[in-house]
Amino acid sequence: ILREFARAVDRGDCEGSYALLDESVHRRIAEEAWCDERLPQVDEQIDAGFRLEQAVLRGDLAVVHISGSGIDTWTLRRHGERSWRVVAPGENGSFEGRAS
């Protein structure tokens, strides 16, 4: 899911990348704000060519460590029984407060 998210971000696919965000992000950031403000910033933080180093499961959260990208740790939350959604860059990060 993180790589799919990174590919959508790399393509500038606003709708596709927003769909892969966790519901908690949707409650805080409207899709329009994601498209206009956050997506260009996130594009600098993740590259689809990253290398997966380690994923640590903590209940319904996964902390994913990668290399070859602007930010090397991402948090995902379980979405249903077999999928995940992106919560934030970093282990305790947020997409908010990253405006230039």
Biotite code that builds the C-alpha atoms (Angstrom):
import biotite.structure as struc

atoms = struc.array([
    struc.Atom([0.000, 0.000, 0.000], chain_id="A", res_id=1, res_name="ILE", atom_name="CA", element="C"),
    struc.Atom([2.824, 2.403, 0.788], chain_id="A", res_id=2, res_name="LEU", atom_name="CA", element="C"),
    struc.Atom([4.373, 1.803, -2.634], chain_id="A", res_id=3, res_name="ARG", atom_name="CA", element="C"),
    struc.Atom([0.978, 2.216, -4.328], chain_id="A", res_id=4, res_name="GLU", atom_name="CA", element="C"),
    struc.Atom([0.556, 5.469, -2.402], chain_id="A", res_id=5, res_name="PHE", atom_name="CA", element="C"),
    struc.Atom([4.047, 6.618, -3.468], chain_id="A", res_id=6, res_name="ALA", atom_name="CA", element="C"),
    struc.Atom([3.288, 5.821, -7.113], chain_id="A", res_id=7, res_name="ARG", atom_name="CA", element="C"),
    struc.Atom([0.050, 7.829, -6.943], chain_id="A", res_id=8, res_name="ALA", atom_name="CA", element="C"),
    struc.Atom([1.938, 10.732, -5.352], chain_id="A", res_id=9, res_name="VAL", atom_name="CA", element="C"),
    struc.Atom([4.675, 10.533, -8.016], chain_id="A", res_id=10, res_name="ASP", atom_name="CA", element="C"),
    struc.Atom([2.004, 10.687, -10.759], chain_id="A", res_id=11, res_name="ARG", atom_name="CA", element="C"),
    struc.Atom([0.310, 13.649, -9.085], chain_id="A", res_id=12, res_name="GLY", atom_name="CA", element="C"),
    struc.Atom([-2.812, 11.482, -8.751], chain_id="A", res_id=13, res_name="ASP", atom_name="CA", element="C"),
    struc.Atom([-4.716, 13.438, -6.146], chain_id="A", res_id=14, res_name="CYS", atom_name="CA", element="C"),
    struc.Atom([-7.782, 11.204, -5.962], chain_id="A", res_id=15, res_name="GLU", atom_name="CA", element="C"),
    struc.Atom([-5.756, 7.985, -5.961], chain_id="A", res_id=16, res_name="GLY", atom_name="CA", element="C"),
    struc.Atom([-3.332, 9.092, -3.258], chain_id="A", res_id=17, res_name="SER", atom_name="CA", element="C"),
    struc.Atom([-6.114, 10.561, -1.096], chain_id="A", res_id=18, res_name="TYR", atom_name="CA", element="C"),
    struc.Atom([-8.022, 7.261, -1.292], chain_id="A", res_id=19, res_name="ALA", atom_name="CA", element="C"),
    struc.Atom([-5.020, 5.495, 0.259], chain_id="A", res_id=20, res_name="LEU", atom_name="CA", element="C"),
    struc.Atom([-4.956, 7.783, 3.291], chain_id="A", res_id=21, res_name="LEU", atom_name="CA", element="C"),
    struc.Atom([-6.402, 6.607, 6.580], chain_id="A", res_id=22, res_name="ASP", atom_name="CA", element="C"),
    struc.Atom([-9.832, 7.881, 7.626], chain_id="A", res_id=23, res_name="GLU", atom_name="CA", element="C"),
    struc.Atom([-8.191, 9.811, 10.474], chain_id="A", res_id=24, res_name="SER", atom_name="CA", element="C"),
    struc.Atom([-6.342, 11.873, 7.848], chain_id="A", res_id=25, res_name="VAL", atom_name="CA", element="C"),
    struc.Atom([-9.563, 12.410, 5.883], chain_id="A", res_id=26, res_name="HIS", atom_name="CA", element="C"),
    struc.Atom([-11.171, 13.865, 9.014], chain_id="A", res_id=27, res_name="ARG", atom_name="CA", element="C"),
    struc.Atom([-8.369, 16.422, 9.350], chain_id="A", res_id=28, res_name="ARG", atom_name="CA", element="C"),
    struc.Atom([-7.533, 17.241, 5.724], chain_id="A", res_id=29, res_name="ILE", atom_name="CA", element="C"),
    struc.Atom([-10.162, 17.756, 3.028], chain_id="A", res_id=30, res_name="ALA", atom_name="CA", element="C"),
    struc.Atom([-9.426, 16.287, -0.395], chain_id="A", res_id=31, res_name="GLU", atom_name="CA", element="C"),
    struc.Atom([-9.166, 19.770, -1.926], chain_id="A", res_id=32, res_name="GLU", atom_name="CA", element="C"),
    struc.Atom([-6.552, 20.812, 0.645], chain_id="A", res_id=33, res_name="ALA", atom_name="CA", element="C"),
    struc.Atom([-4.696, 17.539, 0.043], chain_id="A", res_id=34, res_name="TRP", atom_name="CA", element="C"),
    struc.Atom([-4.596, 18.208, -3.705], chain_id="A", res_id=35, res_name="CYS", atom_name="CA", element="C"),
    struc.Atom([-3.732, 21.890, -3.557], chain_id="A", res_id=36, res_name="ASP", atom_name="CA", element="C"),
    struc.Atom([-1.361, 22.028, -0.586], chain_id="A", res_id=37, res_name="GLU", atom_name="CA", element="C"),
    struc.Atom([-0.150, 18.669, 0.685], chain_id="A", res_id=38, res_name="ARG", atom_name="CA", element="C"),
    struc.Atom([0.351, 16.490, -2.387], chain_id="A", res_id=39, res_name="LEU", atom_name="CA", element="C"),
    struc.Atom([3.228, 18.588, -3.814], chain_id="A", res_id=40, res_name="PRO", atom_name="CA", element="C"),
    struc.Atom([4.956, 18.539, -0.407], chain_id="A", res_id=41, res_name="GLN", atom_name="CA", element="C"),
    struc.Atom([4.471, 14.805, 0.061], chain_id="A", res_id=42, res_name="VAL", atom_name="CA", element="C"),
    struc.Atom([5.942, 14.242, -3.408], chain_id="A", res_id=43, res_name="ASP", atom_name="CA", element="C"),
    struc.Atom([9.238, 15.527, -1.996], chain_id="A", res_id=44, res_name="GLU", atom_name="CA", element="C"),
    struc.Atom([8.981, 13.134, 0.967], chain_id="A", res_id=45, res_name="GLN", atom_name="CA", element="C"),
    struc.Atom([8.429, 9.792, -0.748], chain_id="A", res_id=46, res_name="ILE", atom_name="CA", element="C"),
    struc.Atom([9.601, 8.156, -3.956], chain_id="A", res_id=47, res_name="ASP", atom_name="CA", element="C"),
    struc.Atom([8.044, 4.975, -5.367], chain_id="A", res_id=48, res_name="ALA", atom_name="CA", element="C"),
    struc.Atom([11.517, 3.547, -5.898], chain_id="A", res_id=49, res_name="GLY", atom_name="CA", element="C"),
    struc.Atom([12.119, 3.246, -2.151], chain_id="A", res_id=50, res_name="PHE", atom_name="CA", element="C"),
    struc.Atom([13.570, 0.087, -0.630], chain_id="A", res_id=51, res_name="ARG", atom_name="CA", element="C"),
    struc.Atom([11.655, -1.574, 2.196], chain_id="A", res_id=52, res_name="LEU", atom_name="CA", element="C"),
    struc.Atom([13.952, -2.038, 5.176], chain_id="A", res_id=53, res_name="GLU", atom_name="CA", element="C"),
    struc.Atom([11.592, -3.177, 7.941], chain_id="A", res_id=54, res_name="GLN", atom_name="CA", element="C"),
    struc.Atom([7.921, -3.170, 8.888], chain_id="A", res_id=55, res_name="ALA", atom_name="CA", element="C"),
    struc.Atom([7.054, -3.398, 12.575], chain_id="A", res_id=56, res_name="VAL", atom_name="CA", element="C"),
    struc.Atom([3.474, -4.320, 13.480], chain_id="A", res_id=57, res_name="LEU", atom_name="CA", element="C"),
    struc.Atom([2.024, -2.739, 16.592], chain_id="A", res_id=58, res_name="ARG", atom_name="CA", element="C"),
    struc.Atom([-1.548, -3.969, 16.804], chain_id="A", res_id=59, res_name="GLY", atom_name="CA", element="C"),
    struc.Atom([-3.459, -2.231, 14.035], chain_id="A", res_id=60, res_name="ASP", atom_name="CA", element="C"),
    struc.Atom([-0.515, 0.045, 13.187], chain_id="A", res_id=61, res_name="LEU", atom_name="CA", element="C"),
    struc.Atom([2.497, -0.726, 11.023], chain_id="A", res_id=62, res_name="ALA", atom_name="CA", element="C"),
    struc.Atom([5.632, 1.393, 11.262], chain_id="A", res_id=63, res_name="VAL", atom_name="CA", element="C"),
    struc.Atom([7.410, 0.984, 7.932], chain_id="A", res_id=64, res_name="VAL", atom_name="CA", element="C"),
    struc.Atom([11.101, 1.832, 7.597], chain_id="A", res_id=65, res_name="HIS", atom_name="CA", element="C"),
    struc.Atom([12.305, 2.528, 4.062], chain_id="A", res_id=66, res_name="ILE", atom_name="CA", element="C"),
    struc.Atom([15.406, 3.896, 2.350], chain_id="A", res_id=67, res_name="SER", atom_name="CA", element="C"),
    struc.Atom([15.885, 5.871, -0.845], chain_id="A", res_id=68, res_name="GLY", atom_name="CA", element="C"),
    struc.Atom([13.193, 8.411, -0.052], chain_id="A", res_id=69, res_name="SER", atom_name="CA", element="C"),
    struc.Atom([12.914, 11.813, 1.603], chain_id="A", res_id=70, res_name="GLY", atom_name="CA", element="C"),
    struc.Atom([11.347, 10.454, 4.790], chain_id="A", res_id=71, res_name="ILE", atom_name="CA", element="C"),
    struc.Atom([12.478, 7.024, 5.931], chain_id="A", res_id=72, res_name="ASP", atom_name="CA", element="C"),
    struc.Atom([9.644, 6.055, 8.315], chain_id="A", res_id=73, res_name="THR", atom_name="CA", element="C"),
    struc.Atom([5.910, 5.909, 7.584], chain_id="A", res_id=74, res_name="TRP", atom_name="CA", element="C"),
    struc.Atom([2.940, 4.790, 9.671], chain_id="A", res_id=75, res_name="THR", atom_name="CA", element="C"),
    struc.Atom([0.031, 2.794, 8.267], chain_id="A", res_id=76, res_name="LEU", atom_name="CA", element="C"),
    struc.Atom([-3.199, 1.604, 9.916], chain_id="A", res_id=77, res_name="ARG", atom_name="CA", element="C"),
    struc.Atom([-5.034, -1.639, 9.247], chain_id="A", res_id=78, res_name="ARG", atom_name="CA", element="C"),
    struc.Atom([-8.013, -1.112, 6.939], chain_id="A", res_id=79, res_name="HIS", atom_name="CA", element="C"),
    struc.Atom([-10.350, -4.082, 7.063], chain_id="A", res_id=80, res_name="GLY", atom_name="CA", element="C"),
    struc.Atom([-8.878, -7.544, 7.326], chain_id="A", res_id=81, res_name="GLU", atom_name="CA", element="C"),
    struc.Atom([-6.349, -7.464, 4.500], chain_id="A", res_id=82, res_name="ARG", atom_name="CA", element="C"),
    struc.Atom([-5.414, -3.916, 3.678], chain_id="A", res_id=83, res_name="SER", atom_name="CA", element="C"),
    struc.Atom([-3.734, -0.826, 5.106], chain_id="A", res_id=84, res_name="TRP", atom_name="CA", element="C"),
    struc.Atom([-4.011, 2.937, 4.745], chain_id="A", res_id=85, res_name="ARG", atom_name="CA", element="C"),
    struc.Atom([-1.330, 5.606, 5.170], chain_id="A", res_id=86, res_name="VAL", atom_name="CA", element="C"),
    struc.Atom([-1.588, 7.528, 8.465], chain_id="A", res_id=87, res_name="VAL", atom_name="CA", element="C"),
    struc.Atom([1.462, 9.798, 8.364], chain_id="A", res_id=88, res_name="ALA", atom_name="CA", element="C"),
    struc.Atom([5.102, 10.242, 7.554], chain_id="A", res_id=89, res_name="PRO", atom_name="CA", element="C"),
    struc.Atom([7.219, 9.317, 10.541], chain_id="A", res_id=90, res_name="GLY", atom_name="CA", element="C"),
    struc.Atom([6.350, 7.167, 13.507], chain_id="A", res_id=91, res_name="GLU", atom_name="CA", element="C"),
    struc.Atom([4.345, 9.835, 15.315], chain_id="A", res_id=92, res_name="ASN", atom_name="CA", element="C"),
    struc.Atom([4.096, 12.299, 12.458], chain_id="A", res_id=93, res_name="GLY", atom_name="CA", element="C"),
    struc.Atom([1.309, 14.103, 10.722], chain_id="A", res_id=94, res_name="SER", atom_name="CA", element="C"),
    struc.Atom([0.609, 15.533, 7.289], chain_id="A", res_id=95, res_name="PHE", atom_name="CA", element="C"),
    struc.Atom([-0.441, 18.747, 9.017], chain_id="A", res_id=96, res_name="GLU", atom_name="CA", element="C"),
    struc.Atom([1.962, 21.523, 9.803], chain_id="A", res_id=97, res_name="GLY", atom_name="CA", element="C"),
    struc.Atom([4.183, 20.771, 6.827], chain_id="A", res_id=98, res_name="ARG", atom_name="CA", element="C"),
    struc.Atom([3.145, 23.722, 4.710], chain_id="A", res_id=99, res_name="ALA", atom_name="CA", element="C"),
    struc.Atom([5.965, 25.810, 3.272], chain_id="A", res_id=100, res_name="SER", atom_name="CA", element="C"),
])
